[in-house]
Amino acid sequence: NALQIRLTETEESRLNNTPTNNPAAYNAFKEGQTYLHRGGGKVEELKKAEELFKKAIDYDPNFCRAYVGLAETYLEYIFWGRESPEKMLEL
């Protein structure tokens, strides 16, 4: 209010949108992101990220962002040459 900023409907919707109502799912997701975005493509970090995103999905099967994180992890396996594209794309 002090800045007199007006948000669009889309911006307000994004601010009010809760990605999941399950705190355990959200925590697993955020931890998975940490491992995924450390960089370097270390296999142990990619595996940990994969495990955490799957855990988030187990906690909340409707948590879309967890599926996106899992897909990004699979792409990182390919990018860093840790797994074959055929195997990862099938997953």
N, C-alpha and C positions, 0 to 999 in steps of 0.2 A: 504494500500500500504506500509506503514512504517513497518508493521509486516510481509509483504510478504506472506500473507495468500491467498490461492486460494480456492474459494468456488466451490462446485460441482454444476452441473446444478440444482439439486433438491434444494440445499440450496439457490441458487440465485432465483429460482422460488418462494420459500417460502417468501423470503424477498420482492419480487415484487408483491406478491399476495395480493390483497385488498379483505378482506372478504365481504365487501359490499360497494357500492358507496353512500349509504344513511347515512349521519352522524347521523340522529335521530335514525335510526335502530341500529347503532353501539353504540351510547351512552346508549340506553335502554339495549342493550346486556351487556355492561360492568357493568352497574349498577346492572343488574340481577345477574351477576357473583359475585359481591360484597356481595349481600345478600345470595346467595347460599353458598359461601365459608366462611362465618363467623363461621360456625360450631355450634354445639349444637342442630341442628334440631328443632329450635323454629318454631312453626306453622306460626306465623306472618311473620317471615323472609322467610320461604318457599313460602308462599302465595305471598309475595311481589316479590320474584324472578320469580315465575310463571307468575305473571302479567306483569313483565317487559320483559320476554322472548316472551310472546305473543304479546306485543306491538311492539317489534323488528320485529317479523314475520309479523305483520300488515303493518309496514313501508316497509318491503322488504321481500315478500314471498319466495324469492330465497336465503335468507341468511341462509345457512346451519348450521352455528354455533349456531344460535338462536334456531333451532330445537334441536340441541344436548344439549344446556343448559336447554331447557324445559324437555327433556327426563331425564337428570341428576337430575333435581328437582323432577320429579316423583319418581325416584329411591330413593332419599333422604327421601321422605314421607314414603316409605316402610322401609328403613333402620332404621329410628327412630321410627317406629311403629305408625306413625301419620295417616296413611290410610291403607286400606287393599291392599294387592298385586293385587288381582283381579281387583279392581277399577282402580288402577294406571297403571297396565299393559295394560288394555283396552284403556286408554287414549293414 
